[in-house]
Amino acid sequence: MLTVNSLVELRTKLTALTLLSAAILSSNIAVAQTQPATETHTQQEISHELETYATFGETTPPGNIAIGADGRKFLSVHGFYGQPTKVVELFNDGSVKPYPNEEWATKPGENKLGLYDVLGLNVDQNGILWMLDTSGDDHAGRIVGWNTRSESLEKIIYIAKPMINPGSFLNDLAIDSKHGKIYIADTAANQRAAIIVADIKTGLVRRVLEGSEFTQAEDVDMTIEDRAITLGGQPVRLGVNPITIDPESNWLYFGAMSGTAIYRIKTADLIDTTLDAPALEDKIQRYGDKSLSDGITIDGGGNVYVTSVTKGAIEVTSPAGKSRTLYKDQRIVWPDGFAYGPDDYIYFTVNELHRSPVLNGGDNASQGEFKVMRFPALSKGKAGR
């Protein structure tokens, strides 16, 4: 089975693809502010408290979403569609703008300013937007911190060899404000999938749980719309990807994208450098069940929300370990990343990723199902974490 060994190579070819035109999804029950066809417009489609918050044209297929304590919203633009802009700010009227600015939001030029390809991003309690810029053949991975209050570069933490390997795919991240750490899911080649721990103050980086049963993919097909999703012609098997942290930064929750379990580990154990690999694995707990998923988040009541890519649904796993479907809706076409807002709504992106060139044999079959949706949290949590 092919894991993500060829993913980095595929990503570098995406910018040469000519994107098909995508129709923006409309609703006969929504009233939207009009935007240019290539931009966005907001909608308030309400169905059992599930709302379409914003829709996007073909230039803005969203990856993940981050929301600060002040309510500002940021999106990564998913690299599987080959768009030049990597990060945007999403405004309340549904419009988007390259963020932090045009120069930084695109591929680095001669002055080295810019972003190569961002998926994971998050805002901490100090208003720092941490953007996970994945590695490539000619550059190391980076965590780029941008101060959204002063609108200035805060810090760059480099993630280079041997903390990454040729198959590394730096996918998502969680911010531990309590201990000053950033935890990264490196999906990598499946047998080398791992969690990377970065110290915000010192910039020191550690790689843990590489090849662990808890970070590797399970041998299960990702079937969507009666098709087993493939990567490079082989069934997809993706390791650790969904990752989140509780509001108090006491527990890190994670699981394989191609996996049916949510695990958790105390952050105090994860940063304990005296624990060897077996001892660290002994600290991991199985929290509960999940579907094959691209993202997870958690509220203050210990409810873990899951973006089920195979069911086109939002699921929730309770502290008792039981999983149930919270929302299943025809608008949820590959739900991706989550963010908890200060309004106690949980926001998530939709990007029909199984129709992207990377996961659809090189063809772009997207149908304009690009949006941000939201729903009220079951329990209050905390934004900006």
Secondary structure as GFF3:
##gff-version 3
##sequence-region A 1 385
A	DSSP	alpha_helix	7	13	.	.	.	ID=ss1
A	DSSP	three_ten_helix	14	16	.	.	.	ID=ss2
A	DSSP	beta_strand	40	47	.	.	.	ID=ss3
A	DSSP	beta_strand	50	56	.	.	.	ID=ss4
A	DSSP	beta_strand	62	67	.	.	.	ID=ss5
A	DSSP	beta_strand	73	77	.	.	.	ID=ss6
A	DSSP	three_ten_helix	79	81	.	.	.	ID=ss7
A	DSSP	beta_strand	87	90	.	.	.	ID=ss8
A	DSSP	beta_strand	96	98	.	.	.	ID=ss9
A	DSSP	beta_strand	118	123	.	.	.	ID=ss10
A	DSSP	beta_strand	128	133	.	.	.	ID=ss11
A	DSSP	beta_strand	141	147	.	.	.	ID=ss12
A	DSSP	beta_strand	152	159	.	.	.	ID=ss13
A	DSSP	beta_strand	170	176	.	.	.	ID=ss14
A	DSSP	beta_strand	181	186	.	.	.	ID=ss15
A	DSSP	three_ten_helix	190	192	.	.	.	ID=ss16
A	DSSP	beta_strand	194	199	.	.	.	ID=ss17
A	DSSP	beta_strand	205	208	.	.	.	ID=ss18
A	DSSP	beta_strand	223	224	.	.	.	ID=ss19
A	DSSP	beta_strand	227	228	.	.	.	ID=ss20
A	DSSP	beta_strand	230	231	.	.	.	ID=ss21
A	DSSP	beta_strand	234	235	.	.	.	ID=ss22
A	DSSP	beta_strand	240	245	.	.	.	ID=ss23
A	DSSP	beta_strand	251	256	.	.	.	ID=ss24
A	DSSP	beta_strand	261	266	.	.	.	ID=ss25
A	DSSP	alpha_helix	267	270	.	.	.	ID=ss26
A	DSSP	alpha_helix	277	282	.	.	.	ID=ss27
A	DSSP	beta_strand	285	289	.	.	.	ID=ss28
A	DSSP	beta_strand	293	298	.	.	.	ID=ss29
A	DSSP	beta_strand	304	308	.	.	.	ID=ss30
A	DSSP	beta_strand	313	317	.	.	.	ID=ss31
A	DSSP	beta_strand	323	328	.	.	.	ID=ss32
A	DSSP	beta_strand	335	340	.	.	.	ID=ss33
A	DSSP	beta_strand	345	350	.	.	.	ID=ss34
A	DSSP	three_ten_helix	353	355	.	.	.	ID=ss35
A	DSSP	three_ten_helix	357	359	.	.	.	ID=ss36
A	DSSP	beta_strand	371	376	.	.	.	ID=ss37
###
